[in-house]
Amino acid sequence: MSKRYALAKRLQEKSGLSKSHVGKSHRFGYQPGMQSALRNLSVFLCALGCFIDQAEVRAKAPNIILVITDDQGYGPVGRHGHPWIKTPNLNKLYDTSTRFTRFLVSPTCAPTRSALMTGRHPMKNGVTHTILERERMTLKATTLPQVLKQAGYTSGIFGKWHLGDEEPYQPHKRGFDEAFIHGAGGIGQAYNCSCADAPGNKYFDPIIRHNGSFVKTKGFCTDLFFTAALGWIKAKKDNETPFFAYITTNAPHGPFIAPPKNTKRFTDLGFADKQAGFYGMIENIDENMGRLMGKLKDWNLYKDTILIFMSDNGMTGGGSGRLGQAVAKGYPFFNAGMKGLKGSADEGGVRVPFFIRWDDHWKAGRNIGTVSAHIDVLPTLAAIAGIKKLPEEQVEGRSMLPLLTGEKKTLSDSRYLFTHKGRWKTGAEPNNFQWINYAVRNQRYRFVGGGTAISVSERQRKKGISPKDALFDMLKDPGQRTNVINEHPGVAAKMRAAYNKFWTEARPLMVNESVPMSPTRPFHVWYKQQTQSTGIPHWKAPEL
C-alpha cells in the first residue's frame, strides 16, 4: 500500500465516508444523511488534494549531500590532469557529474563557508579573517539549512564549521538539526580569542562536539566524519521529508597527517613527511568518497539525491610542494597551469572543483564553463527544492539550475565577482586595505589590483619595485601570463569602479572589526565543565 493511498484511506475513515457513500449515486432527490455525506466528501477531497500537492512538492525536493574539503584546491584530482595522484572515486564522480569548470570561491576557508551558508560575499557576512573573532558569521544572516527548512529539509553537519565557536554561532543554533563538529579552523587549533578547538585535540581519536556535548571518538578524523554522516543518512533516508548532509572535512589542511597506509605510499616514493601527509589525506578523502558513493548505490538513493563535491579555496602551499620544483624525484608539482595558491587573489587561489550529480535528472559528463561561485550555491539549492522566498536583501548569488537542466547554455556575462584576501591586522581600519590583495572577475577577464603577488612578487616589492594593476584575458590566457591592461583600459576602469561600489556596500557590514577578543575559549570551558560533571563518553559509531 502506497503512503499516499494509506493517508487517503485514513482521511476517508475520519470523514465518516464508507464505500456505500463513495462511488454510488441515489436515483432521485434527497436521501437521509446525503447532505452530511456530501459535506464530508468535500472535506475529504480537499484534504486529499492538499496531500497530493504536498506529495508532488516533496517528490521534487531531492536529498542533498554537499562534500567540501579543506585546502585541496582544483589541481589534486586525477581527471583534472594530475599526473600521479590516485583518485579513482573522484574520477568516477567526475565522469557521472555535471562539472562547473570555472567555479570560484574565496582565498581562504571561513569566508567561503560563510558564502555557502548565506549566498552573499563573505565580507558582507562580517567574515574578513579565519581567526580573532573575524571568522564569526553575523547572527543576522539566514543560513542555508534555515532556508531549506521551508521545503521540509532536515539538516546535518559533519566536520568543520569555522563560523564561530561561541554558542550563538554554533551550527546547532543556526539551522542544523544534527551537528558533529570540531572547533576553530582545524582540529587542535587554539588562538587567544574564542576561536579554539577542544584542548589538545588530535587528528586521530579526536574529541568531537556532538549536538552540544563532547564525545570521544576512535579513528582518523576524515573517516569519522564520513561514518557519522553515513549513519545519519541511513537513519533519515526513508523519511518522508528530504535531508541535507553537509560533510566538511578538515583534511587536507595542515598539520599534514594522514592514516599510515596513505602516508606510506608516498614516503616509499621518496616524498617528505609533509607532502606525504598532504597527498595521503587527499587519497584518504577519495576512499571515503568511494564509501559514500557505494552506500548511495546500496541504498538506492542516487535518483533521489544530489551529490556535490567541492573544495573551499585554492590548493595550500607547503604541504603540496613548491611551484617549479618536483614534489619528489619524478613527481612534478601540479596546479593545473594556474597562477596562485591558497590566500591569493589569483585564479589558482580561488578556483576549485565543483561536481554535481543527480541521476535521471541532469545529463552526466558535461562541462559548464559559465563562471560560477560559492554565492550561487544557496539560490541554486533553493530553486531545486522549489523554494521561492529567499532572505530579503541578503542573497547576491544566482541560480545555476537553468544550466543544470539544459534550459540555458550560459548565463549573463555582465556579472562581476569580487575577491579580497582580507586578513589585515586586527584593529586596523579596513578601508586602508581596500586597494590591495583584491581581484574582480567576469566571464572573460580577471582584474587584479596592485599590491598583489600577481603583478609584483613579495621579493620584488622588498626591493622597491612598485606593484601595478593587471588585467588578464582568461579565455586566451588562463595562466595569467600577459597583462593586457594597456590594451583594454576601459575594461579595467569598469571593473575597478564595480569593486569600489562593492566595497562601499560591504564596509558597514564588517561587524567584527572592532569587537574585543573573547577572554575565554568556549570549547575549552565547555570541555572542562563536562569533564568535571558527566565526563566525556565514548561515541558509538553507527552500524552501516
N, C-alpha and C positions, 0 to 999 in steps of 0.2 A: 504494500500500500504506500503510495507516494505521500510526502509530507503535506502537499497541497490538498490531496483528497482527504487525508485524515483530518486536517483542520476544517475542511468544508463539512465533513460529516459531524464534527463536534458542534459547529455552528448550527447545523440543521437540528441536532438534538436539543440544543439550548433554545432554539426558536420555537420549539413545540411542533414543528412540521414533521409529519410522518410521510411514509411513501404514499398513503392514500391522499394526502394533500398535494403532493408534488407529482406532476405528470398525469393527473386525471382531471377531467372537466365535468361540471354538472350541466345537464342539458338546459335547464330552464331556471332563470331568475335566481333569487336569493336563496341560499341554503343556510341553515343554522351553523354558526361558527365560521362561515366563509370570510366575513369581514376581518375577524381576528386572524384567520389563517393568512389572508392576503397581506395584512399588515406585517405579520411575521415573515412572510415570504419576501416582502420588500426589504425588511431589515436584513434578512439572510443574504439576499442578492447584493445589497450594498456592502455588507461586510466581506462577502466573498470577492467582490470587485476590488475592494481596498487591498485584500490579501494578495490577489493576483498582481495588482500594480506593484505592491511592495516586493513580491517574489520576483517580478521582472527586473526591478531596480537592483535587487540583491544578485540576481543572475548576471547582471552587467558589472558588478563590483568584484573584481578578482582579488585574491590574496596578493600581497606584495612582499617580496623579500629584497632588501637592499643591503648588499655587502660592500663595505668601504674599508680599504686597507690604509695603513698609515705610513707615508713616506715612500711608497713603492714607485709612484710615478708611472709614466707611459712606457718606458723602454723595456723593463724586465718581464716581457710576455713573449712566448715563442712566436706567436702569429704576427707580432709587430716587427719581426725580423731579427730578434735577438739571436746571436749565433750559438749560444751554448746553454742558456737557461732551460731547464726541463719543466714545462708547464702543460702537460697533456690535458688536464681537465679544463684549464682556462682556454686552451686551444679549442677544445670541443665546444665550450660555451661560445667562443668567438664564432665558430662555424655555424652554430644554431641560433645566433642572435642577429639583431639589427645593431650595427656599430656606428656610433657618432664619432667620426674620426677627428673632429676638432672640438672636443669638449673641454671647456676651460673652467678652472676653479680659482682658488686664492693661493698665494705663495706659501702659506703655512696652514696648520691644521685647524685650530679653533675657528678662524674666520670662515673656512669652507663649511664647517659643520653648522655654523650659525646660518649661513646662506641656505643650506639644505633644509633647515628647520623652519625658515621664515619666507623664503622666496625673494629676499632682498639683499642688497650689498651688506657685507659684514659690518662696515663702519657705521651703517645706519642701525645696526643692532647693538652698538656700543662696543663691538669687539675690534680692538686695534692691536692686540698682542696675544700671546699664548699663556701669559702668566701675569702676576702682580695686579690682580683684580680686573684686568682689562680683557680677560678671556670670558667674562661673565656676560651672557646674553640678556639684554634688557628684559625685565619682568613684564613689560608692556607688550611684548611680542606674543602673537598667537602662533603656536607651533604646528608642525606638520601632523603629528598624531591628534592634536585637538581639532584640526580641520577635518581629518579623516573620520573622526567620530560622527560627523554629520551623516556619513553613509554607513554607520554602524560598526566601524572597524574597532577591533581590539589590538593594542599595540604593545610590542616588547622591544627592549634594547638590550644588547648583549655585547659588552666590551667597553669601549672608550666613549665617554660622554664629552668631557672637556669644555663645558659651557657654564661652569660654576659649581663649586664644591660646597657652598653654603646651602642649607636645607631648602630655602625657597627656590633655588636654582636647579635643584636635583631633578632628574628626569621623571621620577615617580610623582613629582609635584607639577609636571609640565605636560601631562597628557599620556604618558606611558603607563600602561596597566601592569607591566612586568619590567623590572629593572635589575640587571645582573651586571654590575659595572665595577671598574676600578676608579680611583680618583685621579685628579690632576690630568696632565697631558701624557703621562706614561706611568707604568707600574713602578712604584717605589720613589717617584719624584716627590720632592718637598721643597717649597720656597718659603720665604719669610712673608707670608700672606695666607689667604685662605686656600690657595691652590696647592694641595698636597694629597698624596695617596695614604693608605694605611701605613703606619710606621714600619720601616724595614721590609717592605714588600718585595717579592721576587717574581721572576717570570715563571719559575716552577713552583707549584703548590701555593699560588697566591691567595691572599685574603681578598674576598670579594664582598662588596655591599649588595645584598640581595633584598630588594624591596624595603630598604631602610635599615636592615640589620646585617651584621657581618657574619660570614661563614668561611670556614677553612676548606680549601679545595685540594685536590690531588691531581697533579699532571701539569702539562705545559699550557700556558695561558691561551694560545690560539685554539688548541684542541678543546679546551674547556668552554670557550665562548661558543664554538660551533655546537658542542654537545648540549649545552644549556639551551641554545636556540632550537636545536632539533627536538629536544624533549618538549619544549613549549609548543612548537609547531605541531608535533604529534598530538598533544592534548587539545589543540584548537582546530585541527584540520576538518573535523566532522561537524563543527558547529554551524548553525545557520548563518552566522554573521562572518564576514571576512576578517583576516588578520593582516597586520603589518609588522614584519620582523626586521629590525634594524641591527644587523650584525656588523660590528665596528671594531676590527682588530687593532691592537696597539702595535702589532708587527707590520712591517719590518723596522719600526722605529728603534733607535738606539736606547740602551746598550744592545749590541747586536748578538743576541743569544738565541740559538735555535736548538731543537732536540738533537742529541748527539748523532743520531743516524743521518740527519740532514746536514749537520756541520761536517761530518766525516767525509762525505762525498767530495766536498770542496778542499778540505785540508789535505786529503790524499792526492789532489790535483796540484797542490802547491800554493793554495790560497792562504793568505794571512788570516788570523783568527777573526778580525772584524769583518772582512769581506766574506769569509766562510759563514759567519753568523747572519749577515745581511741576506745573502742569496739563499742560505739554508732556510731562513724564515719564509722567504717567498715560495720556495718549493714546498714547505710545510703548509702554507696557505693554499697552494694548489691541491694538495692532498685533501685538505678539509673541504675545498670546493667540490672535489670528487665525492666525498661523503654526502654533502648536501644534495648534489645533483642525483646521486644514487637513491637517496631517500625520497626525493620528489618523484622519481620514477616508480619506486616501490609502492609509494602511497597514492599513485595515480593523481598527482597534483598539478602536473605541467599544464593541463588545459585550463585550470582554474587559477593559476598562479603566475604572476610576473616576477621574473628573476633579473636583478640588476647587479652588475659588478662595476666598481669604480675605485679610484684612489683619491686621497684628499689634497695632494699637492704634487709638485714635481719630485722626481727621484732625489733622495737625500745624497749629499756628498759624504766623503769619508768612508762610510760603510760600503758604498757602491764602487769606490775606487776613484781615480782621478782622470779627468779628460786628457786624452793624448797619451796616456800610459796604460800598458796592459795591466789588467787586474792581477793576473798571474801569467807566467810564461805560456804563450799560445792561446790566451783568453783575453781578447781585446775589450776595452771599455766600450759600452754601447749606450747611447742616449737617443737613438732613433734620428740622428742627424740634427738634433735641436741644440740651440744655444740656451744655456741657463739650467740651473738645478733648483731644488727647494730654496725658497727665500728670495728668488729672483723675479723681477717683473718681466723677464723674457718669456718666450713661448715655452721653453723647457721647464720653467718654474711653475707653470700653471696648467699645462696640457696633461690630461690623464685618460686612461681607458674609460669608455662608457659602453658596456654591452647590456642590451636589454632584450629579454626573450619572453614571448607569450605564444605558446604553441597553438596552432589553428586559428590565430587571430592576426598575427603580423608575419610577413614574409621573412624568412631567415636568410642569412648570408648576404645582407645588404650593407653597404656603406653609405652613410649620410654625411655629406661634407658641410652642411649648414653649421656655421659656428654657433654652438650652444653652450650652456653654462649651468653652474650649480644653482643659480637663482631660478632656473626653469624647471627644476625637479618638482617642487611643490605644486605649481599650477598644472603641470602635466599629470601628476598622480591624482589631483583633484578632478581634472577633466575625465580621466579614465574611470574614476569612481562615480561620475555623474554629479559631482558637487559644483554648484553654480555660484554659491555665495562664498567669496574669499574675504579675508580680513581687509577691512577698508584702509586705504592709504598705507598699505604695507607691501603687498606683493608687487615686485618690479619685473619679475620674470614672465616668460610667455610659454604657453603650452606647446610641447613638441608632438602632441597627439596627431595633428594633421600629417606630419612627416611619417609617423609610425604606421598610420593606416594607409598611407599612399594617396590620401586625398590631395596633398600638395607635394611637389618635388623639392621646394625650397620655401623659406620664409623671407620676409623683408630683410634686405641687407642694409637698411638705414639705421639700425640699432648700434649703439656703442656699448661696449663692456669695459669696465674700469677696474684696474688693478693698483693696489698700493701695498707695499710691504709692511707698512706700519712699524711697530716695534721701536719708536723713538723713546728716549729716556723718560721714565716716569716723572711727572711733574713739569715736563717741558710743554710748551704751547704747540699743539698740533699744526697750527697754521704756519709755523716756521718750517715745517717739513712737507708742506703741500707739494712742492715742485721737485722733490727728489724721490727716487725709488718708486716710480709710478709708470703706468702704461695705459694706453687706450687701444681697444681692438674693435674692428668691424670685420665684415666678411673678407675683405681684401687686405687691409693694411693693419700693421701694428706700429703705433707711435709710442716711443719710449723716451721718457723725459730725461733731461740732463741730470747727471748725478747718479745714474745707474751704471752698473758694470758693463752694459751692452755697448756703450759708446766710449767709455774710458775705464780701464781696469783699475782696481784698487792700487796696484803698484804704480801705474801711470799717474794717478791722482796724487800720490805721495810725492811724486817727482815734479808736481806743479802743472801737469797737463790738464787743461780745463775741460770738463765734460760738456758735451753738446747734445741737444735734442737729436733724435734719429727717427727716421721713418722707413719701414720695410714693407715691400710688396710681398705678402706672404704666399700669394699664388705663384709668383715667379721665383721667390727666394725664401722658401720656408726655413732655411737655416740662418736667416738674418745676417747675411754677409755683406750686403751692399746698402748703404744709406742713400735713399733716393729723396731726401727731404728737399734738396735744391731743385729737383725736377717737379715736385708737387707741393709747393709751399702752401697753396690754398687748402689742400687736404689736411696738412699738419695744423694749420691755423684753426680749422673747424674742429678737429679732434681735441686740440688744446682748449678751445673755448667750451666744448662739451664737458671736458673734465673739470674745468673751473666751476661750471654750473653744478656738476655733481658734488664737488667738494663743498660748495656753499650750502647745499642741502644737507650734506652728511655731517658737517661740523657740529651743529646744535644737537645732534643725536648721539654724539660720542659721550655717553653719560658716565663713563667710568674714569674719565681723565683726572678728576680732582678728588676722587674718593680716598679716604685713608686706608692704609693697609690693615687688614684684619689682624688683631693681636693674637689670634688663635688659629690653629689649623683644624677645621671641623672634623675631618676624618680621624685625626689623632685624638681629639677629645672624645668623639663617639666610641672609638675603639677602646680607649681606656675605661670609659664608663661601662661598656658592655663586658669587658674583661673582668671588671670588679663586681658586676652584678650577676648576669646569667652565664657569662663565659662565651666563648666562640665555638659554636657547634660545627661539626663536620658536614659539609654539603653532600647530599646523596645524589649521585649522578643518575639521570633518568634512564630507564630501560628503553632502548631504541629498537 
